[in-house]
């Protein structure tokens, strides 16, 4: 096991990467998906508790979210190879939209 020494031109390589448009779009999409996930994880239980939801609904909401996400986790390589990385991001935005829309009906 051998570790390469750190590159002396790290900053220049980083600036080259950040000058590419597709890298910036990727980072913005990743940031936005992270914001959505953080929003759901932070405020979902507060929202449901304020609505007077029973405790089992709090657990059921997480169970449904994990139950629908588990197959994607298991077969992630196959799905990515079939539909591509860019389409995975679009699909993620769609899933978050459906999930938040579903929570609005509660």
N, CA, C and O atoms as a GROMACS GRO file, in nm:
protein
  424
    1UNK      N    1   0.085  -0.118   0.000
    1UNK     CA    2   0.000   0.000   0.000
    1UNK      C    3   0.089   0.123   0.000
    1UNK      O    4   0.170   0.142   0.090
    2UNK      N    5   0.073   0.205  -0.101
    2UNK     CA    6   0.158   0.322  -0.113
    2UNK      C    7   0.072   0.445  -0.140
    2UNK      O    8  -0.022   0.440  -0.219
    3UNK      N    9   0.105   0.553  -0.072
    3UNK     CA   10   0.029   0.677  -0.086
    3UNK      C   11   0.114   0.777  -0.163
    3UNK      O   12   0.231   0.798  -0.132
    4UNK      N   13   0.053   0.839  -0.264
    4UNK     CA   14   0.124   0.940  -0.340
    4UNK      C   15   0.136   1.069  -0.259
    4UNK      O   16   0.043   1.104  -0.186
    5UNK      N   17   0.247   1.139  -0.270
    5UNK     CA   18   0.260   1.267  -0.200
    5UNK      C   19   0.163   1.369  -0.259
    5UNK      O   20   0.127   1.359  -0.376
    6UNK      N   21   0.121   1.466  -0.179
    6UNK     CA   22   0.025   1.565  -0.229
    6UNK      C   23   0.086   1.646  -0.344
    6UNK      O   24   0.206   1.674  -0.346
    7UNK      N   25   0.001   1.683  -0.436
    7UNK     CA   26   0.044   1.759  -0.551
    7UNK      C   27   0.074   1.904  -0.509
    7UNK      O   28  -0.004   1.964  -0.436
    8UNK      N   29   0.184   1.958  -0.555
    8UNK     CA   30   0.223   2.096  -0.520
    8UNK      C   31   0.133   2.197  -0.589
    8UNK      O   32   0.115   2.308  -0.540
    9UNK      N   33   0.077   2.159  -0.704
    9UNK     CA   34  -0.007   2.250  -0.780
    9UNK      C   35  -0.156   2.225  -0.754
    9UNK      O   36  -0.238   2.235  -0.846
   10UNK      N   37  -0.190   2.194  -0.632
   10UNK     CA   38  -0.328   2.160  -0.597
   10UNK      C   39  -0.422   2.275  -0.632
   10UNK      O   40  -0.528   2.252  -0.691
   11UNK      N   41  -0.385   2.397  -0.597
   11UNK     CA   42  -0.472   2.512  -0.620
   11UNK      C   43  -0.493   2.534  -0.770
   11UNK      O   44  -0.605   2.563  -0.812
   12UNK      N   45  -0.389   2.520  -0.850
   12UNK     CA   46  -0.405   2.541  -0.994
   12UNK      C   47  -0.493   2.432  -1.056
   12UNK      O   48  -0.573   2.461  -1.145
   13UNK      N   49  -0.480   2.309  -1.010
   13UNK     CA   50  -0.565   2.201  -1.060
   13UNK      C   51  -0.709   2.225  -1.018
   13UNK      O   52  -0.801   2.203  -1.096
   14UNK      N   53  -0.730   2.271  -0.895
   14UNK     CA   54  -0.864   2.302  -0.847
   14UNK      C   55  -0.926   2.415  -0.928
   14UNK      O   56  -1.044   2.408  -0.963
   15UNK      N   57  -0.850   2.518  -0.957
   15UNK     CA   58  -0.902   2.630  -1.037
   15UNK      C   59  -0.934   2.585  -1.180
   15UNK      O   60  -1.030   2.634  -1.239
   16UNK      N   61  -0.856   2.494  -1.235
   16UNK     CA   62  -0.886   2.440  -1.368
   16UNK      C   63  -1.019   2.364  -1.367
   16UNK      O   64  -1.099   2.376  -1.460
   17UNK      N   65  -1.040   2.288  -1.262
   17UNK     CA   66  -1.166   2.214  -1.252
   17UNK      C   67  -1.284   2.309  -1.237
   17UNK      O   68  -1.388   2.290  -1.301
   18UNK      N   69  -1.268   2.412  -1.154
   18UNK     CA   70  -1.378   2.505  -1.129
   18UNK      C   71  -1.404   2.597  -1.247
   18UNK      O   72  -1.508   2.663  -1.250
   19UNK      N   73  -1.314   2.603  -1.343
   19UNK     CA   74  -1.337   2.684  -1.462
   19UNK      C   75  -1.421   2.610  -1.566
   19UNK      O   76  -1.465   2.671  -1.664
   20UNK      N   77  -1.444   2.482  -1.547
   20UNK     CA   78  -1.526   2.403  -1.640
   20UNK      C   79  -1.673   2.417  -1.603
   20UNK      O   80  -1.711   2.401  -1.487
   21UNK      N   81  -1.754   2.446  -1.703
   21UNK     CA   82  -1.896   2.470  -1.681
   21UNK      C   83  -1.970   2.350  -1.627
   21UNK      O   84  -2.054   2.363  -1.537
   22UNK      N   85  -1.940   2.231  -1.680
   22UNK     CA   86  -2.014   2.112  -1.634
   22UNK      C   87  -1.983   2.078  -1.488
   22UNK      O   88  -2.067   2.022  -1.418
   23UNK      N   89  -1.862   2.111  -1.443
   23UNK     CA   90  -1.828   2.090  -1.302
   23UNK      C   91  -1.909   2.184  -1.214
   23UNK      O   92  -1.958   2.143  -1.109
   24UNK      N   93  -1.922   2.309  -1.256
   24UNK     CA   94  -2.000   2.406  -1.178
   24UNK      C   95  -2.147   2.369  -1.172
   24UNK      O   96  -2.211   2.383  -1.068
   25UNK      N   97  -2.202   2.321  -1.284
   25UNK     CA   98  -2.342   2.278  -1.285
   25UNK      C   99  -2.359   2.158  -1.193
   25UNK      O  100  -2.457   2.151  -1.118
   26UNK      N  101  -2.266   2.064  -1.198
   26UNK     CA  102  -2.271   1.948  -1.110
   26UNK      C  103  -2.269   1.991  -0.963
   26UNK      O  104  -2.348   1.941  -0.883
   27UNK      N  105  -2.179   2.082  -0.929
   27UNK     CA  106  -2.170   2.127  -0.790
   27UNK      C  107  -2.296   2.200  -0.745
   27UNK      O  108  -2.341   2.184  -0.632
   28UNK      N  109  -2.355   2.281  -0.835
   28UNK     CA  110  -2.479   2.351  -0.800
   28UNK      C  111  -2.595   2.254  -0.782
   28UNK      O  112  -2.675   2.269  -0.689
   29UNK      N  113  -2.604   2.154  -0.868
   29UNK     CA  114  -2.710   2.054  -0.853
   29UNK      C  115  -2.692   1.974  -0.725
   29UNK      O  116  -2.788   1.947  -0.653
   30UNK      N  117  -2.569   1.937  -0.698
   30UNK     CA  118  -2.540   1.861  -0.576
   30UNK      C  119  -2.570   1.944  -0.452
   30UNK      O  120  -2.624   1.892  -0.354
   31UNK      N  121  -2.537   2.074  -0.456
   31UNK     CA  122  -2.568   2.164  -0.345
   31UNK      C  123  -2.718   2.175  -0.324
   31UNK      O  124  -2.766   2.168  -0.211
   32UNK      N  125  -2.792   2.191  -0.432
   32UNK     CA  126  -2.936   2.206  -0.421
   32UNK      C  127  -3.002   2.079  -0.367
   32UNK      O  128  -3.092   2.086  -0.284
   33UNK      N  129  -2.958   1.963  -0.414
   33UNK     CA  130  -3.012   1.838  -0.362
   33UNK      C  131  -2.980   1.822  -0.213
   33UNK      O  132  -3.062   1.771  -0.136
   34UNK      N  133  -2.861   1.865  -0.173
   34UNK     CA  134  -2.825   1.860  -0.031
   34UNK      C  135  -2.910   1.954   0.053
   34UNK      O  136  -2.947   1.920   0.166
   35UNK      N  137  -2.941   2.071  -0.001
   35UNK     CA  138  -3.028   2.165   0.069
   35UNK      C  139  -3.167   2.105   0.087
   35UNK      O  140  -3.227   2.116   0.194
   36UNK      N  141  -3.219   2.043  -0.019
   36UNK     CA  142  -3.351   1.979  -0.008
   36UNK      C  143  -3.351   1.868   0.095
   36UNK      O  144  -3.443   1.858   0.176
   37UNK      N  145  -3.248   1.785   0.093
   37UNK     CA  146  -3.240   1.676   0.191
   37UNK      C  147  -3.231   1.731   0.333
   37UNK      O  148  -3.299   1.682   0.424
   38UNK      N  149  -3.148   1.833   0.353
   38UNK     CA  150  -3.135   1.894   0.484
   38UNK      C  151  -3.265   1.957   0.531
   38UNK      O  152  -3.299   1.950   0.649
   39UNK      N  153  -3.338   2.019   0.438
   39UNK     CA  154  -3.466   2.080   0.472
   39UNK      C  155  -3.565   1.974   0.520
   39UNK      O  156  -3.633   1.992   0.620
   40UNK      N  157  -3.572   1.865   0.446
   40UNK     CA  158  -3.665   1.758   0.485
   40UNK      C  159  -3.626   1.699   0.620
   40UNK      O  160  -3.711   1.681   0.707
   41UNK      N  161  -3.498   1.668   0.637
   41UNK     CA  162  -3.455   1.605   0.762
   41UNK      C  163  -3.468   1.697   0.881
   41UNK      O  164  -3.489   1.651   0.993
   42UNK      N  165  -3.456   1.826   0.860
   42UNK     CA  166  -3.464   1.921   0.972
   42UNK      C  167  -3.607   1.952   1.011
   42UNK      O  168  -3.639   1.954   1.130
   43UNK      N  169  -3.694   1.975   0.914
   43UNK     CA  170  -3.826   2.028   0.944
   43UNK      C  171  -3.941   1.928   0.931
   43UNK      O  172  -4.054   1.963   0.964
   44UNK      N  173  -3.917   1.808   0.885
   44UNK     CA  174  -4.028   1.715   0.866
   44UNK      C  175  -4.097   1.680   0.997
   44UNK      O  176  -4.219   1.689   1.007
   45UNK      N  177  -4.020   1.641   1.097
   45UNK     CA  178  -4.083   1.603   1.224
   45UNK      C  179  -4.147   1.723   1.292
   45UNK      O  180  -4.251   1.708   1.356
   46UNK      N  181  -4.088   1.840   1.281
   46UNK     CA  182  -4.149   1.961   1.338
   46UNK      C  183  -4.282   1.988   1.269
   46UNK      O  184  -4.382   2.018   1.335
   47UNK      N  185  -4.283   1.978   1.136
   47UNK     CA  186  -4.405   2.000   1.059
   47UNK      C  187  -4.514   1.900   1.098
   47UNK      O  188  -4.628   1.939   1.122
   48UNK      N  189  -4.478   1.774   1.104
   48UNK     CA  190  -4.578   1.671   1.136
   48UNK      C  191  -4.625   1.682   1.281
   48UNK      O  192  -4.743   1.660   1.309
   49UNK      N  193  -4.536   1.717   1.372
   49UNK     CA  194  -4.576   1.734   1.512
   49UNK      C  195  -4.670   1.852   1.529
   49UNK      O  196  -4.767   1.843   1.605
   50UNK      N  197  -4.645   1.961   1.459
   50UNK     CA  198  -4.734   2.077   1.466
   50UNK      C  199  -4.871   2.048   1.407
   50UNK      O  200  -4.970   2.110   1.446
   51UNK      N  201  -4.877   1.955   1.314
   51UNK     CA  202  -5.007   1.914   1.259
   51UNK      C  203  -5.081   1.818   1.351
   51UNK      O  204  -5.196   1.784   1.325
   52UNK      N  205  -5.014   1.774   1.458
   52UNK     CA  206  -5.076   1.680   1.550
   52UNK      C  207  -5.069   1.537   1.503
   52UNK      O  208  -5.154   1.455   1.538
   53UNK      N  209  -4.971   1.506   1.424
   53UNK     CA  210  -4.958   1.371   1.371
   53UNK      C  211  -4.920   1.274   1.482
   53UNK      O  212  -4.840   1.308   1.569
   54UNK      N  213  -4.975   1.154   1.481
   54UNK     CA  214  -4.935   1.053   1.580
   54UNK      C  215  -4.791   1.008   1.556
   54UNK      O  216  -4.735   1.026   1.448
   55UNK      N  217  -4.734   0.950   1.660
   55UNK     CA  218  -4.594   0.908   1.654
   55UNK      C  219  -4.568   0.806   1.544
   55UNK      O  220  -4.462   0.808   1.481
   56UNK      N  221  -4.663   0.718   1.520
   56UNK     CA  222  -4.640   0.617   1.418
   56UNK      C  223  -4.627   0.679   1.278
   56UNK      O  224  -4.559   0.624   1.192
   57UNK      N  225  -4.694   0.794   1.255
   57UNK     CA  226  -4.682   0.860   1.125
   57UNK      C  227  -4.542   0.918   1.104
   57UNK      O  228  -4.494   0.924   0.991
   58UNK      N  229  -4.478   0.960   1.212
   58UNK     CA  230  -4.341   1.008   1.202
   58UNK      C  231  -4.249   0.895   1.155
   58UNK      O  232  -4.167   0.914   1.064
   59UNK      N  233  -4.263   0.782   1.216
   59UNK     CA  234  -4.181   0.667   1.176
   59UNK      C  235  -4.221   0.613   1.040
   59UNK      O  236  -4.136   0.569   0.963
   60UNK      N  237  -4.349   0.616   1.010
   60UNK     CA  238  -4.396   0.566   0.881
   60UNK      C  239  -4.345   0.652   0.766
   60UNK      O  240  -4.315   0.600   0.658
   61UNK      N  241  -4.334   0.783   0.788
   61UNK     CA  242  -4.284   0.871   0.682
   61UNK      C  243  -4.138   0.837   0.649
   61UNK      O  244  -4.099   0.839   0.532
   62UNK      N  245  -4.059   0.806   0.750
   62UNK     CA  246  -3.920   0.766   0.724
   62UNK      C  247  -3.912   0.627   0.663
   62UNK      O  248  -3.828   0.600   0.578
   63UNK      N  249  -4.001   0.538   0.707
   63UNK     CA  250  -4.001   0.402   0.654
   63UNK      C  251  -4.035   0.401   0.505
   63UNK      O  252  -3.972   0.329   0.428
   64UNK      N  253  -4.132   0.480   0.466
   64UNK     CA  254  -4.169   0.486   0.325
   64UNK      C  255  -4.055   0.546   0.242
   64UNK      O  256  -4.025   0.496   0.133
   65UNK      N  257  -3.992   0.652   0.294
   65UNK     CA  258  -3.880   0.714   0.222
   65UNK      C  259  -3.764   0.616   0.208
   65UNK      O  260  -3.704   0.607   0.101
   66UNK      N  261  -3.733   0.544   0.313
   66UNK     CA  262  -3.623   0.447   0.306
   66UNK      C  263  -3.662   0.326   0.221
   66UNK      O  264  -3.579   0.270   0.149
   67UNK      N  265  -3.786   0.286   0.230
   67UNK     CA  266  -3.831   0.170   0.153
   67UNK      C  267  -3.828   0.196   0.004
   67UNK      O  268  -3.798   0.105  -0.074
   68UNK      N  269  -3.858   0.319  -0.037
   68UNK     CA  270  -3.851   0.350  -0.179
   68UNK      C  271  -3.708   0.375  -0.224
   68UNK      O  272  -3.677   0.355  -0.342
   69UNK      N  273  -3.621   0.418  -0.136
   69UNK     CA  274  -3.483   0.446  -0.173
   69UNK      C  275  -3.393   0.324  -0.170
   69UNK      O  276  -3.288   0.323  -0.235
   70UNK      N  277  -3.431   0.222  -0.097
   70UNK     CA  278  -3.346   0.104  -0.082
   70UNK      C  279  -3.316   0.031  -0.213
   70UNK      O  280  -3.201  -0.005  -0.237
   71UNK      N  281  -3.416   0.009  -0.300
   71UNK     CA  282  -3.383  -0.058  -0.427
   71UNK      C  283  -3.283   0.022  -0.512
   71UNK      O  284  -3.200  -0.037  -0.580
   72UNK      N  285  -3.292   0.154  -0.507
   72UNK     CA  286  -3.197   0.235  -0.582
   72UNK      C  287  -3.056   0.222  -0.525
   72UNK      O  288  -2.958   0.227  -0.598
   73UNK      N  289  -3.047   0.204  -0.395
   73UNK     CA  290  -2.917   0.186  -0.332
   73UNK      C  291  -2.856   0.051  -0.371
   73UNK      O  292  -2.736   0.042  -0.399
   74UNK      N  293  -2.938  -0.052  -0.373
   74UNK     CA  294  -2.888  -0.186  -0.404
   74UNK      C  295  -2.844  -0.196  -0.550
   74UNK      O  296  -2.739  -0.254  -0.579
   75UNK      N  297  -2.923  -0.140  -0.640
   75UNK     CA  298  -2.893  -0.153  -0.782
   75UNK      C  299  -2.842  -0.022  -0.842
   75UNK      O  300  -2.869   0.007  -0.959
   76UNK      N  301  -2.768   0.057  -0.765
   76UNK     CA  302  -2.722   0.188  -0.810
   76UNK      C  303  -2.634   0.179  -0.934
   76UNK      O  304  -2.651   0.256  -1.028
   77UNK      N  305  -2.540   0.087  -0.935
   77UNK     CA  306  -2.449   0.075  -1.051
   77UNK      C  307  -2.526   0.042  -1.178
   77UNK      O  308  -2.499   0.100  -1.284
   78UNK      N  309  -2.618  -0.048  -1.169
   78UNK     CA  310  -2.696  -0.086  -1.286
   78UNK      C  311  -2.781   0.030  -1.335
   78UNK      O  312  -2.790   0.054  -1.456
   79UNK      N  313  -2.843   0.101  -1.244
   79UNK     CA  314  -2.928   0.214  -1.281
   79UNK      C  315  -2.846   0.324  -1.344
   79UNK      O  316  -2.887   0.382  -1.445
   80UNK      N  317  -2.730   0.355  -1.286
   80UNK     CA  318  -2.644   0.461  -1.341
   80UNK      C  319  -2.596   0.423  -1.480
   80UNK      O  320  -2.593   0.507  -1.569
   81UNK      N  321  -2.557   0.298  -1.500
   81UNK     CA  322  -2.512   0.254  -1.632
   81UNK      C  323  -2.623   0.257  -1.736
   81UNK      O  324  -2.597   0.281  -1.854
   82UNK      N  325  -2.748   0.233  -1.693
   82UNK     CA  326  -2.860   0.231  -1.786
   82UNK      C  327  -2.903   0.372  -1.827
   82UNK      O  328  -2.921   0.399  -1.946
   83UNK      N  329  -2.920   0.462  -1.729
   83UNK     CA  330  -2.979   0.592  -1.762
   83UNK      C  331  -2.881   0.708  -1.756
   83UNK      O  332  -2.914   0.817  -1.804
   84UNK      N  333  -2.762   0.691  -1.701
   84UNK     CA  334  -2.662   0.796  -1.702
   84UNK      C  335  -2.665   0.883  -1.576
   84UNK      O  336  -2.766   0.892  -1.507
   85UNK      N  337  -2.553   0.946  -1.550
   85UNK     CA  338  -2.540   1.027  -1.428
   85UNK      C  339  -2.626   1.153  -1.431
   85UNK      O  340  -2.686   1.190  -1.330
   86UNK      N  341  -2.633   1.219  -1.546
   86UNK     CA  342  -2.712   1.341  -1.555
   86UNK      C  343  -2.860   1.313  -1.531
   86UNK      O  344  -2.929   1.391  -1.465
   87UNK      N  345  -2.907   1.203  -1.584
   87UNK     CA  346  -3.047   1.168  -1.564
   87UNK      C  347  -3.077   1.127  -1.421
   87UNK      O  348  -3.190   1.141  -1.374
   88UNK      N  349  -2.976   1.077  -1.350
   88UNK     CA  350  -2.995   1.045  -1.208
   88UNK      C  351  -3.026   1.172  -1.130
   88UNK      O  352  -3.112   1.171  -1.042
   89UNK      N  353  -2.955   1.280  -1.161
   89UNK     CA  354  -2.982   1.406  -1.092
   89UNK      C  355  -3.122   1.457  -1.122
   89UNK      O  356  -3.193   1.501  -1.031
   90UNK      N  357  -3.163   1.450  -1.247
   90UNK     CA  358  -3.298   1.495  -1.283
   90UNK      C  359  -3.403   1.408  -1.214
   90UNK      O  360  -3.505   1.459  -1.166
   91UNK      N  361  -3.377   1.278  -1.209
   91UNK     CA  362  -3.468   1.188  -1.140
   91UNK      C  363  -3.474   1.220  -0.990
   91UNK      O  364  -3.580   1.211  -0.929
   92UNK      N  365  -3.360   1.257  -0.932
   92UNK     CA  366  -3.357   1.293  -0.791
   92UNK      C  367  -3.441   1.417  -0.764
   92UNK      O  368  -3.514   1.423  -0.666
   93UNK      N  369  -3.430   1.517  -0.853
   93UNK     CA  370  -3.514   1.636  -0.838
   93UNK      C  371  -3.662   1.600  -0.847
   93UNK      O  372  -3.744   1.654  -0.773
   94UNK      N  373  -3.695   1.510  -0.938
   94UNK     CA  374  -3.834   1.467  -0.952
   94UNK      C  375  -3.883   1.397  -0.826
   94UNK      O  376  -3.994   1.422  -0.779
   95UNK      N  377  -3.801   1.309  -0.772
   95UNK     CA  378  -3.840   1.236  -0.650
   95UNK      C  379  -3.858   1.331  -0.533
   95UNK      O  380  -3.953   1.318  -0.456
   96UNK      N  381  -3.766   1.428  -0.517
   96UNK     CA  382  -3.781   1.526  -0.410
   96UNK      C  383  -3.908   1.608  -0.430
   96UNK      O  384  -3.976   1.640  -0.332
   97UNK      N  385  -3.940   1.643  -0.553
   97UNK     CA  386  -4.062   1.719  -0.581
   97UNK      C  387  -4.185   1.638  -0.541
   97UNK      O  388  -4.276   1.691  -0.477
   98UNK      N  389  -4.188   1.512  -0.579
   98UNK     CA  390  -4.301   1.426  -0.542
   98UNK      C  391  -4.310   1.410  -0.391
   98UNK      O  392  -4.419   1.414  -0.334
   99UNK      N  393  -4.196   1.391  -0.326
   99UNK     CA  394  -4.196   1.372  -0.180
   99UNK      C  395  -4.246   1.496  -0.108
   99UNK      O  396  -4.329   1.486  -0.017
  100UNK      N  397  -4.196   1.613  -0.146
  100UNK     CA  398  -4.241   1.736  -0.081
  100UNK      C  399  -4.387   1.766  -0.115
  100UNK      O  400  -4.460   1.817  -0.030
  101UNK      N  401  -4.429   1.735  -0.236
  101UNK     CA  402  -4.568   1.753  -0.275
  101UNK      C  403  -4.657   1.661  -0.191
  101UNK      O  404  -4.765   1.702  -0.147
  102UNK      N  405  -4.612   1.538  -0.169
  102UNK     CA  406  -4.688   1.446  -0.085
  102UNK      C  407  -4.700   1.493   0.058
  102UNK      O  408  -4.805   1.479   0.120
  103UNK      N  409  -4.592   1.550   0.112
  103UNK     CA  410  -4.596   1.604   0.248
  103UNK      C  411  -4.691   1.722   0.257
  103UNK      O  412  -4.749   1.747   0.363
  104UNK      N  413  -4.707   1.796   0.149
  104UNK     CA  414  -4.799   1.911   0.153
  104UNK      C  415  -4.944   1.866   0.168
  104UNK      O  416  -5.027   1.941   0.219
  105UNK      N  417  -4.976   1.744   0.123
  105UNK     CA  418  -5.112   1.695   0.140
  105UNK      C  419  -5.140   1.643   0.281
  105UNK      O  420  -5.256   1.629   0.320
  106UNK      N  421  -5.036   1.616   0.357
  106UNK     CA  422  -5.057   1.570   0.495
  106UNK      C  423  -5.112   1.684   0.576
  106UNK      O  424  -5.137   1.669   0.696
   0.00000   0.00000   0.00000
